[in-house]
Amino acid sequence: MAEPIRWDWIERHTDDITRLTVEHVQITAISVVLAVAIAVPLGVLVRNRRLPFAAAAGVSDVLYTIPSLALFAALVPLIGIGDTPAIIGLVAYALTMLVRNTVVGLQAVPAAVREAATGMGLTPRQTLLRVELPLAIPAIMAGVRLATVSTVGIATIAVFVGGGGLGELIWTDGIQRQLFLTPILVGTVCATVLALALDALLVLAERLATPWTRVRAAR
Amino acid sequence: MTSSTGPGATVAAGVLELREVTKRYARAGRPAVDGLTLTVPAGKVCVLIGPSGCGKTTAMKMVNRLIEPTAGEILIDGTDVRRLPAAQLRRRIGYVIQQVGLLPHLTVAANVATVPRLLGWDRDRTGARVEELLALVGLPAEEYARRYPAELSGGQQQRVGLARALAADPPLMLMDEPFSAVDPITRERLQNDFLRLHRQVPKTVVFVSHDIDEAVKMADLVAVMRDGRLVQFAPPAELLAHPVDDFVADFVGADRALKGLGLTRLEEIPLLPAPAITSGTAADAVHARVAAGDLAPLEGALLVVDGDGRPLRWLHRDRLSGTVPAGPPTVEPVLDQVSTLRDALSALFEANAAYGVVVDGAGRCTGLVGVHEITGVLRGPGAEDRVLAESRDG
């Protein structure tokens, strides 16, 4: 393993690295956004119903236990290759964390707050949109952060089903073309930095969206 | 009389009528509320009271349809509450609950503005109303409007809850044990402030309580409930003087005479004049007034007040020289003039003081009260007649 890092390769491939990083961000963003778009309404629907909640949580748990490579491979005969099977697989993984956190966040809204909202004349929809969902933001965002970080990691496998992203550096350039260490390292470092950067961005977004969580308690 | 509506106050709307209202839950033996009929006149405070499970909270929640009755009808100013969609009805009824339920993600101002916003008021009107209400409940907007509920004490939170319920000026308010989650001192202050507020802006109030002393203090009419039924519906004086049966008598308690002190407020009895001296006055001038018989020290002591007449401290006249000192208020107890004699007596005992300083809503001294002034009401000539007369005209 004495192979030195080939800086000249990195220099010659800056454009590729940038393109693949952007692709990786796109795949991650699309997957997480889709997962949120599915998980939050699903969480809202099942939050007060024990059986549907158990069913939703069970299904997403089972999805989560399927090895990612196997899940991606299983999707190919159904959908073909490309970004689509990758994104479907990534959404499936992200759902677990998001559905659970949405439900936990909604259930944590104090009963008194809900009663006061209803008693003042908010309709159920207004209560959901103006009270319950805003109050569930911290819990939902915790799920979004987890989902994003793990999606950045798992998305490197998208390359096996013909998807793009940093997986191409690791697999196509690093292993298939036998360039070994340099592209693998670059891909890994980029993915790690990306995960940290997206997480930091989400923390910032959450802080801006939830000013009430940082006030000092009285006395 | 404990009427909390001032003599000049007139209330146009807010008559609440319950007619044979019943709530039956599936699988429950007896109805939670069983044929409840009562009328609360506009601007009056009706306290629903009874042991837990008596149906008082259920009865209250049927008024704003948080619970739908199984049978019977509820009318506000003659209109059935089912005529409007529930959410619209609730925007016209103030609602205050024990746990307050402020929306934690919204500022104090936004919380108070909840119902005006639902009603589509414009920003200027809403903003002005919020400022007015926060001032009314003693939380000036410039200091509190931008805070979040978590930054307030329990008592302050309930003040915001009260302001929020009053925001759209509803003729009717429902209050579910609003003051029972705070400490006794805060509770008494909130009760007094509510009574004062109620005089300024009379509302029809349905107030659920489990505390007979609170009921006697707050109510124009007390509805005692048991097992879903109305046992007695009467002004507090009549309830204390003539409980209809052993259940009510037990509930009211053996110390009915003492509770009677809860019927009279400090402002209704003759007070001792306070030997007040304003801080900053020359001591010579004070001594001259004492010598002239213009100022009568109480057991040698004088009461120092600030420029606005707010009490600061007791000072023995022998220790007075130079000018009357200022300093932080240390005098105890200071009693709100809307406090009941019962509250006042207990405050005197608690502070181990012979005299309490009575103040008005602005905190200005209006006189002194001692145990004699309070018990004098009980022993005074015709005390029994007075209670009976009150219960008749209640």
Chai-1 contact restraints between the chains, C-beta under 6 A:
chainA,res_idxA,chainB,res_idxB,connection_type,confidence,min_distance_angstrom,max_distance_angstrom,comment,restraint_id
A,A112,B,Q99,contact,1.0,0.0,6.0,A-B,restraint_1
A,A112,B,G101,contact,1.0,0.0,6.0,A-B,restraint_2
A,V113,B,G101,contact,1.0,0.0,6.0,A-B,restraint_3
A,E115,B,G101,contact,1.0,0.0,6.0,A-B,restraint_4
A,A116,B,G101,contact,1.0,0.0,6.0,A-B,restraint_5
A,G119,B,R90,contact,1.0,0.0,6.0,A-B,restraint_6
A,G119,B,Y95,contact,1.0,0.0,6.0,A-B,restraint_7
A,M120,B,T114,contact,1.0,0.0,6.0,A-B,restraint_8
A,M120,B,V115,contact,1.0,0.0,6.0,A-B,restraint_9
A,G121,B,A87,contact,1.0,0.0,6.0,A-B,restraint_10
A,G121,B,R90,contact,1.0,0.0,6.0,A-B,restraint_11
A,G121,B,R91,contact,1.0,0.0,6.0,A-B,restraint_12
A,G121,B,L118,contact,1.0,0.0,6.0,A-B,restraint_13
A,T123,B,A87,contact,1.0,0.0,6.0,A-B,restraint_14
A,V131,B,L103,contact,1.0,0.0,6.0,A-B,restraint_15
A,P134,B,H105,contact,1.0,0.0,6.0,A-B,restraint_16
A,L135,B,H105,contact,1.0,0.0,6.0,A-B,restraint_17
A,W212,B,P104,contact,1.0,0.0,6.0,A-B,restraint_18
A,W212,B,H105,contact,1.0,0.0,6.0,A-B,restraint_19
A,W212,B,Y148,contact,1.0,0.0,6.0,A-B,restraint_20
A,V215,B,Y148,contact,1.0,0.0,6.0,A-B,restraint_21
A,V215,B,A150,contact,1.0,0.0,6.0,A-B,restraint_22
A,V215,B,E151,contact,1.0,0.0,6.0,A-B,restraint_23
A,A217,B,A150,contact,1.0,0.0,6.0,A-B,restraint_24
A,A218,B,E151,contact,1.0,0.0,6.0,A-B,restraint_25
A,A218,B,L152,contact,1.0,0.0,6.0,A-B,restraint_26
A,A218,B,S153,contact,1.0,0.0,6.0,A-B,restraint_27
